[in-house]
Amino acid sequence: MKRFGLPFCNFRNCEEVDTQSESTNAPGVGSEVTITSTNEKRKLPKPGAGILLDLREQIPTYWKGWKDSWDYRVIPSVVETFFSNLLPALAFAQDMFDRTENAYGVNEVLLSSGLAGIVFGALSGQPLCIVGVTGPISIFNYTVYEIIKPLNTNFFGFMFWVCIWSMILHFLLALSNLVCLLQFVTSFPCDIFGLFINIIYIEKGIQILIRQFNPENQLEDISAGFASIVVALVMTIFGLMFKNITRTTLLNYKLRTFISDYSTALSVLFWSSFIHFGGYLSDIDFQRLPITRSFYPTSTNHRGSSTWLAYAHISTKHIFIALPFGIILTILFYFDHNVSSLMAQRAEYKLKKPASFHYDFALLGATTGISGVLGIPAPNGLIPQAPLHTESLLVRDPDGNVLRCVEQRFTNTIQGLMCIATMARPFLVCLGEIPQAVLSGLFFIMGIQGLLGNEIISRIMWLFTEQRSKTADNALYYVSNKYLITFLCFSLAGFVGEFAITNTVAAIGFPLILLLTVIASFLFPKCFPKRQLNILDTKVAEEFTLKNLLLFNTDEVTSKDDT
């Protein structure tokens, strides 16, 4: 396999390419890349070479990213991305609020999501990747709180140093070009992680409904519990039906697209209003989303409530105790953020603009450090929101085939600004009117929708499909059941490992399981024939997207935009 004229090793094989110069256009790519190779042994790239390559490709296309925002697809994308980012983050805020003795709340999550959206929308190399507060980071935060509680040290002072250590490690990894290790990540760990996140969303929806039976500081409320279940399930049914109406032949193509585009936002608005329709609903005390003061920190115990500067002095010993936590946070973000970015740039999306990994990871380090200063959860790439954002920007023909993607900076930036604006009192009051049952329904919709597109689920469905319905146009037709089942066992084992550890006291070790799924893929050449492995474990993105991870020297590449 030729990889831009350079000796390229991956975990399946290592091949030397010939010494001829080659000019290539990646499928669907609007720029021509000319690469010259040599027989000389490749030298280690200079520090910062990856960031330099990213910037050299991004700067010429920066303003085009704003000009390309003039497209209708941007409007439904902003609406859907805002709701799918905001509401799940508020649920994670509730978790952190409950398990950190009110250290984090709604405003911290809104500020974190807003900061991430604005920074990555306006300044990143890949603005399609949605960045915000995730389930893993909420688990990390409250696990750290529980671990250091016996130390009697200030939580925000400790988290400040965790974030500073992590910021330093982000910069070191980006400058030393170690982000290039992402070239070894294939669809195997990405599909496992995607399955894990989608199941976590469904689990989260169930947990929210369980809490409706036992409101905090109140007596058991059976009627509210069952009413919330009904609202959540009916919302899920209708939400999924309207979201997937494009897969049917109902109405016409434009109407189907319109309904699908706004189904998430309209579901939230309608079912939030539904509880006010009167009748027996008036007798139900639905729990709402908790809110706080506008533009002020939530906590009054762990920090001053009059300023967002959260640093507090801690002892030198505790500063260095924070280092291992900073390392774990860096490992989590290295995988979580970069895989989110890869999944937002999958080959089937037909992206044309260059990718950015080294520079974006350094930028993530900067936002991590700022989060420590402000005392907010550190944001990183979101799954499934990142790939869902890209999908919402796809332009398709009436048969559902992808024609192009509206690659621009507006949607990410504006949804970040909307998160900041939501901290204003009128919008907080509106948030406070959303019943938690609706939040549960949204988790179900996003989780199930993600499962419908997950490769592991698709392969399980293929395995149980009637034999005469299996056709040769599916690549799995050429994979024997023996190897398919074996590969599924690896995939499900990885998922069980990730899911299990997050439900134990060892939840903070979750990033290590992510790393193990990547390492496990190195065993595949010993377990599977090459031809079948190439079907089961494909590359995540086009070579055009991954080329800067290969770190060929800047004098070996010239890029000429054909537009």
Secondary structure, DSSP 8 states (H G I E B T S, - for coil): --BTTB-EE-SS-EE---S--EEE--TT-SEEEEE---SS------TTHHHHHHHHHHGGGHHHHHHTT-STTHHHHHHHHHHHHHHHHHHHHHHHHHHTTTSS-HHHHHHHHHHHHHHHHHT-S-TTS-EE--HHHHHHHHHHHHHHGGGT--HHHHHHHHHHHHHHHHHHHHHTTGGGGGGG--HHHHHHHHHHHHHHHHHHHHHHHHHTTS-TTS---HHHHHHHHHHHHHHHHHHHHHHTGGGS-SS-HHHHHHHHHHHHHHHHHHHHHHTTS-GGGGG----B-----TTS-S-SSSS-TT-S-------HHHHHHHHHHHHHHHHHHHHHHHHHHHHTT-GGG---S---SHHHHHHHHHHHHHHHHHT----EE-TTHHHHHHHHTEEE-TT--EEEE---SHHHHHHHHHHHHTTSHHHHHHHTTSBHHHHHHHHHHHHHHHHHT-HHHHHHHHHTS-GGG--TTSGGGGS-HHHHHHHHHHHHHHHHHHHHHTTSTTGGGHHHHHHHHHHHGGGHHHHS-HHHHHHHS--SS-HHHHGGGG---GGGEEEEE--
